[in-house]
Amino acid sequence: MKPTRLWLLLAVSAGGAFTSCGQSADVGPAPQAPSAVVAPLSTVDCAEQASTGYVHGESFPITVVRVDGKPVELDTANAYLVMAQAAESDGVQLRIVSGFRTYAQQAYLYGCYVNCNCNNCNLAASPGYSNHQSGHALDLNTGAPGVLAWLNTHGATYGFTRTVPSESWHWEWWGGGPGGGVCDQPAQCSDDCRTDADDRVAVSGAPAGFGYAIANASGGVSSFGALVPHGDLAGQWLAQPIAGVVVTQSALGYWLVARDGGVFNFGDAGFFGSMGGQPLNAPVVGMAVTPSGQGYWLVGADGGVFAFGDAGDHGSVGGQPLNASMVALAATPSGQGYWLVGADGGVFAFGDAGFHGAMGGQALNSPVVGVATTPSGQGYWLVGADGGIFAFGDAGFHGSMGGQALNAPVIGIATTPSGQGYWLVASDGGVFAFGDAPFLGSALVSRRCDGATTQVCAPGDDGCYHWQVETTCADGCRNGVCAPAGCVDACSQGEERCDGGGVSECGQVDADPCRDWGPPSPCEAGKTCLAGACVTPCEDACGEATVRCEAGGTSTCAVAADGCLAWTAVVPCPSGTHCDGGACLQAVDPDVVEPDPDVVEPDPDTVEPDPDTVEPDPDAVEPDPDAVEPDPDAAVVDAAIGVDSGASEEVDGGDIEAADAARPDIGPEADGAERDGAAADTELDTGTNGGGQVGRSDSGCAAGGGAPLGTLGGATFLFVLLYRRRRSPGATAPAPTAP
């Protein structure tokens, strides 16, 4: 329901006066009976605003309006207004001194109580457990004449009871009464835009240029300067309120972290895990991101640290006795360490984080609520809820709000990329800029661009919120503000380049909304800038444009991301080919013998020799051309012993017969059987004659009958007598007999 905003005039008793304390009075309960001083006019703003309430640590959505300038839950406000009108009729002026409290306000008061350094050290419940966060508790001006007595008599009639015996001013409404109330009216209009009543709880600077993001407890995010919106959780139900916001290195996204450890990522911010839904010993109060943006740490109020992604665990104070609860966490530039900061100003360093000083043990006007580090990591700033700044190490002091009146407490600090300035942000969305930090806007009002005009979300004549034209811009509108004349982007948001041995990033680096190159961030020792990034110097691994065979493919030597020559990824050879000498070649059949290039191919016209032809013996003696060829009809006596037929004699048949008859071993009957026929061999007897001479009888047989073959002069002679029988014409050779 969006009721019409009404203005309520309350009668004022004689001599009475009331002074509204403004927004800063929302911080802190009434430590004593509220003053009897009243104002002649009290306002009631029935415009409904969304917030987050708590009962016993559990959160829930709540709707608030403003009465006497204080936020009050809608139903409680209506019940109070009916009671206040009745008291006015009896001449008693009721006023609200403190109403609904946000988580941040209660945390501030609790810190004052625990550390005893503000709010007169008055007792305060821990955040999430105060009845003021339920929306049903009011602190009233019971110090004024007749107020306490009237409430004791009539309060219950309107549903109000006193629940804390030691606090006469503390009254609660949990239902009952006659009903009604000036804000209990039918809606006459609807809001076209939203202004969030939630306190701002966190701020984060943009590493890539000038800008910051401010988050409230309901998850709404307001972006300024180099940052552009990437979404938020506004209008969504949350189990616990938001406790922190961190912008990515590129300034193109951010993370939100809730007090239950839930993590919500937007833009180019990645999700690497969270503690949402897991039991915690204490609520999460802060978050820090690694330099790569691929991990983050969460820290609990008890000092416990939870690491996700590539964030390393470097230690914590979880489980150790602490003088004050932890309120913030900051990482070193290397990501190899971090600092934890307590509400009392105590600093705990882990990993490569150096200790450069702290406020622990020293008197503070208000609790410490945030920390920011210098670009070198050799210093840091602490900020108090009163806007006081404490600089340590190489952190410079550029001003503060300490000692100045604030409408709302400071909740955090964000630094410029150079480290020569910072912004402080209050819970009401107010922003205070120091050093080289330009003022880029605040979250006090919602603002947008509509073409070339700026618009703000403000109440209209009907009492509801609408977008209203604020300014027409001559050179265009960006991020809700007018661009200055001649403003042109010099680069693209998040773009990086090398500049003087460091890296410069494109963003909003000054008060105008145009993108420019920011101051360079020096590379770490031992590194150099290449293609907009700090890298470790390298050495060439190969010769440029050379190609080699590797793993069944080719790899080429080319310039890598670090600027050095290195082998590229292997490109596989196509199917059916193989790599040889840095090139993919067709496969060769292993069974095919390649011809020898040195071998002379034969002449195809040359006649191949007959393979059956016997080659002549190179040692053989050439025959005598004058020798008489043997008679082909001559009978060879013993061809098996290879006697030269040229040594044979011719004898006539009569001599053969006479010789045969003279031999006793050859009878007449054997004649013809032994000799008949051209193929028959004559039996020979060879021997020696005892004197070493080879003899021969007249018959042509060897003398010495049957003696063994003789030798002469170491040479052996074999005499073979070849016979040839002359045949008469027509004679027929007898069949040979078996030997």
Buried (B, 14 or more C-beta within 10 A) or exposed (E): EBBBBBEBEBEBBEEBEBEBBEBBBBBBBBBEBBBBEBBEEBBBBBBBBBBBBBBEBEBEEBBBBBBBBBBBBBBBBBBBBBBBBBBBEEEBBBBBBBBBBBBBBBBBBBBBBBBEBBBEEBEBBBBBBBBBBBBBBBBBBBBBBBBBEBBEEBBEEBBBEBEEEEBBBBBBBBEEBEEEBBBBBEEEBEBEBBBBBBBBBBBBBBBBBBBBBBBBBBBBBBBBBBBBBBBBBBEEEBBBBBBBBBBBBBBBBBBBBBBBBBBBBBBBBBEBBBBBEEEBEBBBBBBBBBBEBBBBBBBBBBBBBBBBBBBBEBBBBBEEEBEBBBBBBBBBBEBBBBBBBBBBBBBBBBBBBBEBBBBBEEEBEBBBBBBBBBBBBBBBBBBBBBBBBBBBBBBBEBBBBBEEEBBBBBBBBBBBBBBBBBBBBBBBBBBBBBBBBBEBBBBBBBBBBEEBBBBBBBBBEEBBBBBEEBEEBEBBBBBBBBBBEEBEBEBEBBBBBBBEEBBBBBBBBBEBBBBBBBBBBBBEEEBBBBEEBBBEEBEEEBEEEEBBBBEEBBBBBEEBEBBBBBBBEBBEBEEEBBBEEEEBEEEEEEEEEEEEEEEEEEEEEEEEEEEEEEEEEEEEEEEEEEEEEBEEEBBBBBEEEEBEBEEBEEBEBEEBEEBBEEBEEBEEEBBEBBBBBBEBBBBBBBBBBEEEEBBEEEBBBBBBEEBEBBEEEEEEEEEBBBBBBEBEEEEEEEEEEEE
